[in-house]
Amino acid sequence: MSFLGVRRHAPLPAEGYLPGFDGATGWLNSPPLTADELRGNVVLVDFWTYTCINWLRTLAYVRAWAERYKDRGMVVVGVHTPEFPFEQDVDNVRQAAERMIVSYPIALDSDYAVWRAFSNRYWPAVYIADAQGRIRHHQFGEGGYDDCERAIQQLLREAGVDGIADDLVALTPDGFEAQADWTNLRSPETYLGYAQGRNFASHGGAVIGVPSTYVVPDMLMLNQWALSGDWTIESGASVSNGADGRIAFRFHARDVHLVIGPTSPGASVPFHVLVDGQPPGETHGLDVDEEGRGTMSQQRLYQLVRQRGSIADRTFEITFGTPGAEAYAFTFG
C-alpha cells in the first residue's frame, strides 16, 4: 500500500490514439463530440447494440462508472452499432436507452464508420483513453470489470485528479443485467435466419426465402431447434405466416432469451411459452407470467426463461398466437 493508502499499479501501455466519432450518423443525450473536444478527460468508449445480452450484462458496471467518475474528469461515450436492421431505427435506440437508463452520450453508428475507425470486432467492447487521447486499456466481451475500473482510476490520477480512491464499485446486477451462470451454460447464441443459422432440425431442412410448412421432430438433440407451422426463413430471421407458429429449442442454461419483434410496427403478437411441455411457473422470465403468457409489441430482446433450480437439458417452446412474428436469435445465460 502506497502513501495515503492508494495502491499504485504498473504503467498502462499506449495502444494508439482515440480515432474519434466523425462517422456517427447522429447522437443521443449529447451534441456531437469529437476526440479533440474530449482531450483533457479520461474517455471510456463502450460499443453496444441494444439486443445484445453480452452487452446488457456489462451495462450495470458502465453505468456505475459513468455516475461515479463523471465529476472527476471521465466521460463515457456509448457507440451504438446495430446488429439487426431494426436497431438502425433511431426511435428504437432512443426507447431502449430510456428503458435501460443509458443517460451518457450515445454516438449512433448505423453505417459502422466508428466501428471501422476503431478496427472493432466485438459487442461489447470497451476502450479507455487517457487525457492526451491515447487508448491505454481495452476489454473485449464480458468481464474484466475490476481491471477496467482500476485503469480509469490510474488514468485519472495521471491526469492530476486528486482524491481518487482505490475501492471498486460493488454491484449485484439483476434482471437482464444479471451475470450469466457460466458453470451451467452449454447453449450458444443461435441465429434463426439462413445466413448464420445452424442446428436446424425440422424434417426436410430449411426452405430458403419462401413460405413453407414445418414440423418439429419428436426429439431434439441438445442445441437443435425447429419450426412448426407456416414460416418463411429469411436471411436474418424466421418469419411466421400463420397463427400458432411455433419454435422449439433443446437448451442447457439458466436463462433463455429471444430477439423477436412484430413484422408490422405497432402491432402486438401474443405468445405462449412452455418448458418440457409445461407452463414455466417459477422459472418464467421477465417477459412472461407463470402460465407462460406474454405479448410481443417491440423489436427487442425478450427474457422468456430464468430457472431457479437445478439446470438440465430442457426443451423450450414458444407459440405465437397470430401471424407476423419475426424471430432473430436465441441467447442464453
C-alpha positions in Angstrom: 0.0 0.0 0.0 1.5 3.3 -1.0 1.3 6.8 0.5 -2.2 7.9 1.6 -3.4 4.3 1.2 -3.7 4.5 -2.6 -2.4 1.4 -4.4 -0.2 2.1 -7.4 -0.1 -0.1 -10.5 2.2 -0.8 -13.3 2.0 1.8 -16.2 -0.6 1.0 -18.8 0.6 0.6 -22.4 -0.3 3.1 -25.1 -2.4 1.4 -27.9 -2.7 4.3 -30.3 -4.9 7.4 -30.3 -8.7 7.6 -29.9 -10.0 7.7 -33.5 -13.0 9.8 -32.7 -16.6 9.7 -33.8 -16.7 11.6 -37.2 -18.7 8.8 -38.8 -21.5 8.9 -36.4 -24.9 9.2 -38.1 -26.4 11.0 -35.1 -26.2 11.5 -31.3 -28.5 10.9 -28.3 -28.1 12.6 -24.9 -25.5 15.0 -26.2 -24.4 17.2 -29.0 -21.8 15.6 -31.3 -18.5 15.1 -29.5 -15.0 15.0 -31.1 -11.8 13.5 -30.0 -10.2 16.9 -29.8 -13.0 18.3 -27.6 -12.6 15.3 -25.2 -8.9 15.9 -24.7 -8.2 16.6 -21.1 -10.7 13.9 -20.0 -10.3 10.2 -19.5 -12.7 8.8 -22.1 -14.4 5.4 -21.9 -15.9 4.2 -25.3 -18.4 1.4 -25.0 -19.5 -0.4 -28.2 -23.0 -1.8 -27.8 -26.2 -2.8 -29.6 -29.4 -2.9 -27.6 -30.5 -6.5 -28.2 -27.1 -7.9 -27.2 -27.3 -9.9 -23.9 -23.5 -9.9 -23.6 -23.5 -6.1 -23.6 -26.5 -6.0 -21.2 -24.6 -8.0 -18.7 -21.9 -5.3 -18.7 -24.2 -2.3 -18.5 -24.6 -2.0 -14.8 -20.8 -1.5 -14.5 -20.5 1.0 -17.3 -23.5 2.9 -15.8 -21.9 2.9 -12.4 -18.6 4.1 -13.6 -20.2 6.9 -15.6 -22.0 8.1 -12.5 -19.1 7.7 -10.1 -16.5 9.5 -12.2 -18.5 12.0 -14.2 -17.4 14.9 -11.9 -13.9 13.6 -11.6 -12.8 14.0 -15.3 -14.1 11.0 -17.1 -16.6 10.9 -20.0 -18.4 7.8 -21.2 -19.4 7.6 -24.8 -21.6 4.7 -25.9 -21.3 3.8 -29.6 -24.4 2.1 -30.7 -23.5 -0.1 -33.7 -26.6 -2.1 -34.8 -26.5 -5.9 -35.4 -30.1 -6.2 -36.7 -31.8 -3.9 -39.2 -34.4 -2.6 -36.8 -31.6 -1.5 -34.5 -30.8 1.2 -37.0 -34.1 2.9 -36.2 -33.3 6.0 -34.0 -36.6 5.8 -32.2 -35.9 2.1 -31.3 -32.5 3.1 -29.9 -33.9 6.1 -28.0 -36.6 4.0 -26.4 -34.1 1.3 -25.5 -31.7 3.8 -24.0 -34.5 5.3 -21.8 -35.7 1.8 -20.8 -32.2 0.7 -19.9 -31.2 4.0 -18.2 -28.3 4.8 -20.6 -28.1 8.5 -19.9 -24.5 9.2 -21.1 -23.7 10.4 -24.6 -24.5 7.9 -27.4 -23.0 8.1 -30.9 -25.3 6.4 -33.4 -23.1 4.3 -35.7 -25.6 2.9 -38.2 -23.1 2.9 -41.0 -20.3 1.1 -38.9 -18.0 4.0 -39.6 -16.9 4.4 -36.0 -16.7 0.6 -35.6 -14.3 0.6 -38.6 -12.3 3.6 -37.3 -11.6 1.6 -34.1 -11.0 -1.6 -36.0 -13.5 -3.1 -33.6 -15.0 -6.6 -33.9 -17.0 -7.1 -30.7 -20.1 -6.4 -28.8 -19.4 -5.4 -26.1 -16.0 -3.7 -26.4 -14.6 -1.0 -24.1 -11.7 1.3 -24.9 -10.3 3.6 -22.3 -8.2 6.7 -23.3 -6.1 9.0 -21.2 -6.3 12.8 -21.0 -3.9 13.0 -24.0 -6.3 10.9 -26.2 -4.2 7.7 -26.1 -6.0 4.4 -25.7 -4.4 2.8 -22.7 -6.8 -0.1 -21.9 -9.4 -2.3 -23.6 -11.8 -5.1 -22.8 -13.4 -7.3 -25.4 -16.5 -9.2 -24.2 -17.8 -9.6 -20.7 -15.8 -9.5 -17.6 -12.6 -7.6 -16.7 -14.6 -5.1 -14.6 -12.0 -4.7 -11.9 -9.2 -4.1 -14.4 -11.3 -1.5 -16.3 -12.1 0.4 -13.1 -8.5 0.3 -12.0 -7.5 1.6 -15.4 -10.0 4.5 -15.0 -8.6 5.4 -11.6 -5.0 5.2 -12.7 -5.6 7.4 -15.7 -7.5 10.0 -13.7 -4.5 10.1 -11.2 -2.1 10.5 -14.2 -4.3 13.5 -15.3 -3.7 15.1 -11.9 -7.1 14.5 -10.4 -6.8 14.3 -6.6 -8.6 12.1 -4.2 -9.3 9.1 -6.5 -9.9 6.3 -4.1 -8.8 2.7 -4.7 -12.0 1.0 -3.9 -14.2 -0.5 -6.7 -17.9 -0.4 -7.3 -19.7 -3.3 -5.7 -22.7 -4.5 -7.7 -25.2 -7.3 -7.8 -27.0 -6.8 -11.1 -30.4 -8.4 -11.7 -32.9 -8.7 -14.5 -31.3 -8.7 -17.9 -28.1 -7.4 -16.3 -27.6 -10.4 -14.0 -24.3 -12.1 -14.8 -24.5 -15.4 -16.7 -24.4 -18.8 -14.9 -21.3 -19.7 -16.7 -20.9 -23.1 -14.9 -24.2 -24.3 -16.4 -24.2 -22.5 -19.7 -23.9 -25.1 -22.5 -26.1 -23.5 -25.2 -24.6 -21.0 -27.7 -26.1 -17.9 -29.3 -28.1 -19.3 -32.2 -29.4 -17.3 -35.2 -32.7 -18.1 -36.9 -32.0 -16.8 -40.4 -30.4 -18.8 -43.1 -27.3 -16.5 -43.3 -25.9 -17.6 -39.9 -28.4 -20.3 -38.8 -27.2 -23.7 -37.6 -28.6 -26.8 -36.0 -32.0 -26.6 -37.7 -33.8 -29.9 -37.2 -37.3 -29.6 -38.8 -37.9 -32.6 -41.2 -36.8 -31.8 -44.7 -34.5 -29.0 -43.7 -34.9 -25.3 -44.4 -36.5 -23.9 -47.5 -34.9 -20.6 -48.2 -36.9 -17.4 -48.7 -40.4 -18.8 -49.5 -43.3 -19.7 -47.2 -43.2 -23.3 -46.2 -44.8 -25.6 -43.6 -42.5 -27.2 -41.0 -42.9 -29.8 -38.3 -41.0 -30.1 -35.0 -39.5 -33.6 -34.7 -40.4 -35.9 -31.8 -37.0 -35.5 -30.3 -34.4 -32.7 -30.4 -30.7 -33.1 -29.5 -29.1 -30.5 -27.3 -28.9 -27.1 -29.1 -31.0 -28.2 -32.0 -34.0 -26.0 -32.9 -37.0 -26.5 -35.2 -40.1 -24.7 -36.5 -43.8 -25.8 -36.6 -46.4 -24.2 -38.9 -46.1 -21.8 -41.8 -42.8 -19.9 -41.8 -40.5 -18.0 -44.2 -36.8 -18.4 -43.3 -35.2 -15.2 -44.5 -31.6 -14.1 -44.4 -31.7 -12.7 -40.8 -34.8 -14.1 -39.3 -37.6 -16.7 -39.4 -41.0 -15.0 -40.0 -44.3 -16.6 -39.1 -47.0 -16.5 -41.7 -49.9 -18.1 -39.8 -51.4 -18.4 -36.4 -49.9 -20.9 -34.0 -46.4 -20.7 -35.5 -44.0 -22.5 -33.0 -40.3 -22.6 -32.3 -38.7 -25.3 -30.2 -35.1 -25.4 -28.8 -33.4 -28.0 -26.7 -31.2 -26.0 -24.3 -29.0 -26.2 -21.3 -28.8 -22.9 -19.4 -30.3 -20.9 -16.6 -31.8 -18.2 -19.0 -33.4 -18.3 -22.4 -33.6 -15.0 -24.3 -35.0 -14.5 -27.8 -34.7 -11.5 -30.1 -38.2 -11.1 -31.6 -40.5 -8.4 -32.9 -43.7 -7.9 -34.9 -43.4 -7.5 -38.7 -45.7 -4.5 -38.6 -44.7 -1.5 -36.4 -47.1 -1.0 -33.5 -48.6 -4.5 -33.8 -48.9 -6.8 -30.8 -48.5 -10.5 -31.1 -49.4 -12.8 -28.1 -47.2 -15.8 -27.3 -47.1 -18.8 -25.0 -44.0 -20.4 -23.6 -43.6 -24.0 -22.4 -40.7 -25.7 -20.8 -40.7 -29.5 -21.2 -44.3 -29.2 -22.3 -45.4 -27.4 -19.2 -46.0 -23.7 -18.2 -42.8 -22.3 -16.8 -44.2 -21.5 -13.3 -41.4 -20.1 -11.1 -38.9 -20.5 -14.0 -40.7 -17.8 -16.1 -38.6 -14.9 -17.4 -39.2 -11.2 -17.1 -41.4 -11.1 -20.2 -43.8 -13.9 -19.4 -46.0 -14.9 -16.5 -46.1 -18.2 -14.6 -48.5 -19.6 -17.2 -46.1 -18.7 -19.9 -48.2 -15.9 -21.4 -46.7 -12.8 -22.9 -47.1 -10.2 -25.6 -44.6 -9.0 -28.2 -45.0 -5.4 -29.2 -41.4 -4.2 -29.7 -38.4 -5.4 -31.6 -36.1 -6.3 -28.8 -34.6 -9.0 -26.6 -37.2 -10.9 -24.5 -36.3 -12.9 -21.4 -38.5 -16.0 -21.5 -37.0 -18.4 -19.0 -35.0 -17.9 -15.8 -34.6 -21.1 -14.0 -34.4 -21.0 -10.2 -33.5 -24.7 -9.5 -31.2 -27.3 -11.0 -30.1 -26.9 -14.6 -30.5 -29.8 -17.0 -31.2 -30.3 -20.7 -34.7 -29.0 -21.3 -37.0 -28.3 -24.3 -38.2 -24.7 -24.7 -41.2 -23.9 -26.9 -42.8 -20.6 -27.9 -46.0 -20.4 -29.9 -47.2 -17.1 -31.5 -51.0 -16.6 -31.4 -51.2 -14.5 -34.6 -49.2 -14.2 -37.8 -46.4 -11.6 -38.1 -43.7 -12.6 -35.7 -40.0 -12.2 -36.6 -37.5 -14.3 -34.7 -33.9 -13.4 -35.0 -31.7 -15.1 -32.4 -31.6 -17.1 -29.2 -29.2 -16.2 -26.5 -28.6 -17.9 -23.1 -27.3 -17.1 -19.7 
